[in-house]
Amino acid sequence: MSFVKLLTIQIFAFVCVLFVFNCPTAVSAEREMVTDTENCLFCHRYPSIGRYDKTGKRRVFYLNEKKFANSVHGKLRCKNCHIGLNQIPHTDVKKVSCATKCHITEPSTNKEFSHANMINKYTQSVHGGNGSGKPPYPEDLPNCTYCHDNRLYTPLKGLGIDTQAMLNETVGRCAGCHTKKEWADKFYAHFTHRMKKRRTQREIVNLCTSCHGDKEKMARHGLESVDTYKDTFHWKQVKYSVKNAPDCISCHVAAGNSIHQIKPQTDSLSPVHMNNRVQTCSRQNGVQTCHPDATQRFATGRVHAYGVKAELISTTAGEKKQVESDNAVSPLLMKRAKIEIPSDELFNYNIIKLVKLFYKILIAAVIGFMGLHQFLDYLKARKKH
């Protein structure tokens, strides 16, 4: 192909791109399901679109139109969140801020909707630095997208009614006044997906352990690794999908509060603070029923197990050290990675450890003798024949 022909094709392609991006009416009928007035899908509908960033990591900028249209953000324009898309290629894009106003009217206040309220709760929580503004090790703290994605709407399940039948009847009632069926379907999906937990208990535990399972990271903040939780009966229930099994949120988020409001256990508002544990264990005012007859003595017990593989240091209550304030990391946790345990609990811990050891020996002996029996039976049969 000659240079002149190649140059002509490139100029024609560039003119087409400029025309599509500057002519909102050029949106095809096939793509009317997405609010794409900027024609972003002209390029971003191709799975191969992307680039390598400065670190050598491949960034993919493909957008699946059908999935996006059925997602929480499916009716938003791209520029509602992505600021600085005025150049092609986009060299002036700003980092997305979830506090940006979405240009959607929030029906309870008639104001522009924003996630700023949730972000404010998050910054006051333990994951946001407790409102300090300059938390230690800020790189360890999760941001919005670490836990959230642009999730898809899903039908309501678990109310004992056929989902499709409920959809047909409920949306039919909505459409009596709200004549645009597409709006009624979207409102129904938004309402019903809020009536159930977004993740299963195991998914929640896996999400939390992706950070809290990092022993080095937890040591920097004076916390124990989540391994102590995975040695409890609570985890066994979650592991085997028991319906009423308690996950991390069950204990660390009070009934009626947002997950963005998790407080450290030293905070008097925390559900795991010693003064609030009876209510937390009984799960009063919540849908989930845990220990309705919980007493103060019951609630004073250690929730996370010490872990049978932990190295323990016996201390009396008066000798028990506290993690230094002013956000310093405890040298005991950082350098020795050991767990302190009061002397009055050491006896109980050792009994549990011995019981587990006994069962391990018993299981090994049973399997060993069974294997020996089969081997002797095989020798006898071989000798006989």
C-alpha positions as CSV (number, residue, x, y, z in Angstrom):
1,M,0.0,0.0,0.0
2,S,1.4,3.4,-1.0
3,F,2.2,6.1,1.6
4,V,-0.5,8.4,0.1
5,K,-3.3,5.8,0.5
6,L,-2.2,5.0,4.0
7,L,-2.2,8.6,5.0
8,T,-5.6,9.1,3.4
9,I,-7.1,6.2,5.4
10,Q,-5.6,7.6,8.7
11,I,-7.0,11.1,8.0
12,F,-10.4,9.6,7.2
13,A,-10.4,7.5,10.4
14,F,-9.4,10.5,12.5
15,V,-12.2,12.6,11.0
16,C,-14.7,9.9,11.8
17,V,-13.6,9.7,15.4
18,L,-14.0,13.5,15.8
19,F,-17.4,13.4,14.2
20,V,-18.7,10.6,16.4
21,F,-17.4,12.1,19.6
22,N,-18.8,15.6,18.8
23,C,-22.1,14.4,17.5
24,P,-24.4,12.9,20.2
25,T,-27.1,12.1,17.7
26,A,-24.7,9.6,16.1
27,V,-25.5,7.0,18.7
28,S,-26.9,3.9,17.0
29,A,-30.2,2.3,17.9
30,E,-28.4,-0.8,19.0
31,R,-26.7,1.2,21.8
32,E,-29.6,3.1,23.1
33,M,-29.7,1.0,26.3
34,V,-26.7,2.9,27.7
35,T,-26.7,6.6,28.5
36,D,-23.7,7.1,26.1
37,T,-24.3,10.7,24.9
38,E,-20.5,11.2,24.6
39,N,-20.2,8.1,22.3
40,C,-17.5,6.5,24.5
41,L,-18.6,3.1,23.3
42,F,-17.4,4.0,19.8
43,C,-13.9,2.9,21.1
44,H,-14.5,1.2,24.4
45,R,-16.8,-1.5,23.0
46,Y,-13.7,-3.3,21.6
47,P,-12.2,-5.9,24.0
48,S,-8.7,-5.3,22.8
49,I,-8.6,-1.6,23.8
50,G,-6.0,-0.8,26.5
51,R,-2.4,0.1,27.2
52,Y,0.5,-0.5,29.4
53,D,1.1,1.9,32.2
54,K,4.4,3.2,33.5
55,T,4.8,0.1,35.8
56,G,4.4,-2.3,32.8
57,K,0.9,-3.4,34.0
58,R,-1.7,-3.8,31.3
59,R,-4.7,-1.7,31.7
60,V,-7.9,-2.8,29.9
61,F,-10.5,-0.1,29.0
62,Y,-13.1,-2.4,27.5
63,L,-16.7,-1.9,28.6
64,N,-19.3,-4.7,28.2
65,E,-22.4,-2.6,27.2
66,K,-25.1,-5.1,28.3
67,K,-23.6,-5.8,31.7
68,F,-22.9,-2.1,32.3
69,A,-26.5,-1.2,31.4
70,N,-27.8,-3.7,34.0
71,S,-25.4,-2.3,36.7
72,V,-25.8,0.2,39.5
73,H,-24.2,2.9,37.4
74,G,-25.8,1.8,34.1
75,K,-27.8,5.1,33.6
76,L,-24.9,7.5,34.4
77,R,-22.9,9.3,31.8
78,C,-19.2,8.5,31.8
79,K,-18.3,12.1,32.5
80,N,-20.3,12.0,35.7
81,C,-17.5,10.1,37.3
82,H,-14.5,10.4,34.9
83,I,-13.4,14.0,35.0
84,G,-11.2,15.3,32.2
85,L,-12.1,13.5,29.0
86,N,-11.7,16.5,26.6
87,Q,-8.8,15.2,24.7
88,I,-8.4,12.2,22.4
89,P,-6.5,10.2,23.4
90,H,-7.4,10.9,27.0
91,T,-4.2,12.4,28.5
92,D,-6.0,14.6,31.0
93,V,-8.1,12.1,32.9
94,K,-8.4,12.8,36.6
95,K,-8.7,10.1,39.3
96,V,-12.3,9.2,40.0
97,S,-13.7,10.6,43.3
98,C,-16.7,8.8,44.8
99,A,-17.7,12.1,46.5
100,T,-18.5,13.7,43.1
101,K,-22.1,14.7,42.7
102,C,-23.8,12.4,40.3
103,H,-26.3,14.9,38.8
104,I,-29.1,12.6,39.9
105,T,-31.8,14.0,42.2
106,E,-31.9,12.1,45.5
107,P,-35.7,11.7,46.1
108,S,-35.7,12.1,49.9
109,T,-34.0,15.5,49.8
110,N,-34.4,16.6,46.2
111,K,-30.7,17.4,46.1
112,E,-28.0,16.1,43.8
113,F,-27.0,12.6,44.9
114,S,-23.5,12.0,46.1
115,H,-21.6,9.3,48.1
116,A,-20.1,12.1,50.2
117,N,-22.2,11.0,53.2
118,M,-20.8,7.4,53.1
119,I,-17.3,8.7,52.6
120,N,-17.6,10.9,55.7
121,K,-18.7,7.9,57.7
122,Y,-15.8,5.9,56.3
123,T,-13.2,8.6,57.2
124,Q,-14.5,8.5,60.8
125,S,-14.2,4.7,60.9
126,V,-11.2,2.5,61.7
127,H,-10.6,1.8,58.0
128,G,-10.5,5.6,57.3
129,G,-8.1,6.5,60.0
130,N,-10.6,7.4,62.7
131,G,-11.0,10.9,61.4
132,S,-7.4,11.7,62.2
133,G,-6.7,13.0,58.7
134,K,-3.2,11.6,58.7
135,P,-3.5,7.9,59.7
136,P,-0.3,5.8,60.1
137,Y,0.5,3.6,57.1
138,P,-2.3,5.0,54.9
139,E,-1.2,2.6,52.1
140,D,-2.6,-0.2,54.2
141,L,-6.1,1.3,54.4
142,P,-8.7,0.1,51.8
143,N,-10.2,2.6,49.4
144,C,-13.7,2.5,47.9
145,T,-12.9,0.2,45.0
146,Y,-11.1,-2.3,47.2
147,C,-14.4,-3.5,48.5
148,H,-16.9,-2.1,45.9
149,D,-17.4,-2.7,42.2
150,N,-20.1,-1.7,39.7
151,R,-22.3,-4.6,40.7
152,L,-25.0,-6.0,38.6
153,Y,-28.7,-5.9,39.6
154,T,-30.0,-9.3,40.5
155,P,-33.6,-10.5,41.1
156,L,-34.9,-11.0,44.7
157,K,-34.6,-14.5,46.1
158,G,-35.3,-16.1,49.4
159,L,-38.8,-14.8,50.2
160,G,-40.6,-18.1,49.5
161,I,-42.2,-16.7,46.3
162,D,-41.3,-17.5,42.8
163,T,-39.0,-14.8,41.6
164,Q,-40.3,-14.4,38.1
165,A,-43.9,-14.4,39.3
166,M,-43.0,-11.7,41.9
167,L,-41.3,-9.7,39.2
168,N,-44.3,-9.9,36.8
169,E,-46.9,-8.9,39.4
170,T,-44.8,-6.2,41.3
171,V,-43.6,-4.5,38.2
172,G,-47.1,-4.7,36.8
173,R,-48.4,-2.7,39.8
174,C,-45.5,-0.1,39.4
175,A,-46.2,0.3,35.7
176,G,-49.8,1.3,36.4
177,C,-48.6,4.8,37.2
178,H,-45.0,4.7,36.0
179,T,-45.8,3.9,32.4
180,K,-42.3,3.5,31.2
181,K,-41.6,-0.2,31.8
182,E,-37.9,0.2,31.6
183,W,-37.9,2.6,34.6
184,A,-40.2,0.3,36.6
185,D,-37.8,-2.7,35.9
186,K,-34.8,-0.7,37.0
187,F,-36.5,0.6,40.2
188,Y,-37.6,-2.9,41.1
189,A,-34.1,-4.2,40.6
190,H,-32.6,-1.4,42.7
191,F,-35.1,-1.9,45.5
192,T,-34.9,-5.7,45.7
193,H,-31.1,-6.0,45.6
194,R,-31.0,-3.7,48.7
195,M,-33.2,-6.2,50.6
196,K,-30.6,-8.9,50.8
197,K,-26.9,-9.1,51.6
198,R,-24.7,-8.4,48.7
199,R,-22.2,-11.1,49.6
200,T,-22.5,-14.5,51.3
201,Q,-20.9,-15.0,54.7
202,R,-17.9,-16.7,53.1
203,E,-17.4,-14.0,50.5
204,I,-17.4,-11.4,53.3
205,V,-14.9,-13.3,55.3
206,N,-12.7,-13.8,52.2
207,L,-12.8,-10.0,51.5
208,C,-11.9,-9.1,55.1
209,T,-9.1,-11.7,55.3
210,S,-7.5,-10.4,52.1
211,C,-6.2,-7.7,54.4
212,H,-6.6,-9.1,57.9
213,G,-4.8,-12.3,56.9
214,D,-1.6,-10.4,56.3
215,K,0.3,-10.8,59.5
216,E,2.9,-8.2,58.7
217,K,0.3,-5.6,57.9
218,M,-1.7,-6.4,61.0
219,A,1.4,-6.2,63.2
220,R,2.1,-2.6,61.9
221,H,-1.3,-1.6,63.4
222,G,-1.0,-3.6,66.6
223,L,-3.6,-6.2,65.5
224,E,-3.7,-10.0,65.5
225,S,-4.0,-11.9,62.2
226,V,-7.4,-13.3,61.3
227,D,-6.0,-16.7,61.8
228,T,-7.3,-16.5,65.3
229,Y,-10.9,-16.3,63.9
230,K,-10.3,-19.3,61.6
231,D,-9.8,-21.4,64.7
232,T,-13.3,-20.8,66.0
233,F,-16.6,-22.5,65.7
234,H,-18.0,-19.3,64.0
235,W,-15.6,-19.9,61.1
236,K,-16.5,-23.6,60.9
237,Q,-20.2,-22.5,60.4
238,V,-19.3,-20.1,57.7
239,K,-17.0,-22.6,56.1
240,Y,-19.7,-25.2,55.8
241,S,-22.4,-22.6,54.7
242,V,-24.6,-22.8,57.8
243,K,-27.5,-20.4,57.1
244,N,-27.3,-18.3,60.3
245,A,-23.5,-18.4,60.5
246,P,-21.9,-15.1,61.8
247,D,-19.5,-13.4,59.5
248,C,-17.2,-10.4,60.3
249,I,-20.0,-7.9,59.8
250,S,-22.3,-9.7,62.3
251,C,-20.0,-8.7,65.2
252,H,-18.2,-5.6,64.0
253,V,-21.2,-3.7,62.7
254,A,-24.1,-2.9,65.0
255,A,-27.6,-3.7,63.8
256,G,-28.9,-0.7,62.0
257,N,-25.5,0.8,61.2
258,S,-23.6,1.0,58.0
259,I,-20.5,-1.2,57.4
260,H,-18.7,2.1,56.7
261,Q,-18.9,2.9,60.5
262,I,-16.7,0.2,61.9
263,K,-14.9,1.5,65.0
264,P,-11.9,0.1,66.9
265,Q,-12.7,-2.1,69.9
266,T,-11.4,0.6,72.2
267,D,-14.2,2.9,71.0
268,S,-17.2,3.0,73.3
269,L,-19.5,3.0,70.2
270,S,-17.9,-0.2,68.8
271,P,-20.2,-3.3,69.1
272,V,-17.2,-5.3,70.2
273,H,-16.4,-2.9,73.1
274,M,-16.7,-4.7,76.4
275,N,-19.7,-2.6,77.4
276,N,-21.6,-3.5,74.2
277,R,-20.8,-7.2,73.8
278,V,-23.9,-8.6,75.5
279,Q,-26.1,-6.8,72.9
280,T,-23.7,-7.8,70.1
281,C,-23.7,-11.5,71.1
282,S,-27.5,-11.5,71.5
283,R,-27.8,-9.6,68.2
284,Q,-30.7,-7.6,69.5
285,N,-32.8,-5.6,67.0
286,G,-31.2,-7.4,64.1
287,V,-32.5,-10.0,61.6
288,Q,-29.9,-12.5,62.5
289,T,-30.4,-14.4,65.7
290,C,-27.2,-15.5,67.5
291,H,-27.2,-15.8,71.3
292,P,-30.5,-14.3,72.6
293,D,-29.8,-15.4,76.2
294,A,-26.2,-14.0,76.3
295,T,-25.1,-12.8,79.8
296,Q,-22.3,-10.5,80.8
297,R,-20.0,-13.4,81.8
298,F,-20.7,-15.1,78.4
299,A,-19.8,-11.9,76.6
300,T,-16.5,-11.4,78.4
301,G,-15.0,-14.6,76.8
302,R,-12.5,-14.3,74.0
303,V,-14.3,-14.3,70.7
304,H,-11.3,-15.0,68.4
305,A,-9.4,-18.1,69.5
306,Y,-5.8,-17.9,70.5
307,G,-4.9,-20.4,67.8
308,V,-3.3,-23.8,68.7
309,K,-0.2,-22.9,66.8
310,A,0.4,-19.6,68.6
311,E,3.4,-19.0,70.8
312,L,2.1,-17.8,74.1
313,I,3.4,-15.7,76.9
314,S,1.8,-16.2,80.3
315,T,1.1,-12.9,82.0
316,T,-1.1,-11.8,84.9
317,A,-3.8,-9.3,84.4
318,G,-1.6,-6.6,86.0
319,E,1.4,-7.4,83.8
320,K,-0.6,-7.5,80.6
321,K,0.9,-4.9,78.3
322,Q,-1.1,-2.6,76.1
323,V,-0.2,-1.6,72.6
324,E,1.4,1.8,72.7
325,S,-0.8,4.8,71.9
326,D,0.1,7.5,69.3
327,N,-0.1,4.7,66.7
328,A,3.2,3.1,67.4
329,V,3.5,-0.6,66.7
330,S,4.1,-2.9,69.6
331,P,7.6,-4.4,69.5
332,L,6.1,-7.6,70.9
333,L,3.8,-7.9,67.9
334,M,6.2,-6.6,65.3
335,K,9.4,-8.5,66.3
336,R,8.3,-11.6,68.1
337,A,4.9,-12.1,66.6
338,K,3.6,-13.7,69.8
339,I,0.3,-13.4,71.6
340,E,-0.1,-12.5,75.3
341,I,-2.5,-14.5,77.4
342,P,-3.5,-14.0,81.0
343,S,-2.5,-16.7,83.4
344,D,-6.1,-17.4,84.4
345,E,-6.9,-18.4,80.8
346,L,-3.7,-20.4,80.2
347,F,-5.1,-23.6,81.8
348,N,-8.2,-23.6,79.7
349,Y,-6.1,-23.0,76.6
350,N,-3.8,-25.9,77.4
351,I,-6.8,-28.2,77.9
352,I,-8.1,-27.3,74.5
353,K,-4.7,-27.8,72.9
354,L,-4.4,-31.2,74.6
355,V,-7.8,-32.3,73.4
356,K,-6.9,-31.4,69.8
357,L,-3.6,-33.2,70.1
358,F,-5.4,-36.3,71.5
359,Y,-7.8,-36.3,68.5
360,K,-5.0,-36.0,66.0
361,I,-3.2,-39.0,67.6
362,L,-6.4,-41.0,67.8
363,I,-7.3,-40.3,64.1
364,A,-3.7,-41.2,63.1
365,A,-3.8,-44.4,65.1
366,V,-7.2,-45.5,63.7
367,I,-6.1,-44.9,60.1
368,G,-2.7,-46.5,60.8
369,F,-4.2,-49.7,62.4
370,M,-6.8,-49.9,59.5
371,G,-3.9,-49.7,57.0
372,L,-2.0,-52.4,58.9
373,H,-5.1,-54.6,59.1
374,Q,-5.6,-54.3,55.3
375,F,-2.0,-55.1,54.7
376,L,-2.0,-58.2,56.9
377,D,-5.3,-59.3,55.2
378,Y,-3.6,-58.9,51.8
379,L,-0.6,-61.0,52.9
380,K,-2.9,-63.7,54.2
381,A,-4.9,-63.8,51.0
382,R,-1.8,-63.9,48.9
383,K,-0.3,-66.8,51.0
384,K,-3.6,-68.7,50.7
385,H,-3.7,-68.5,46.9
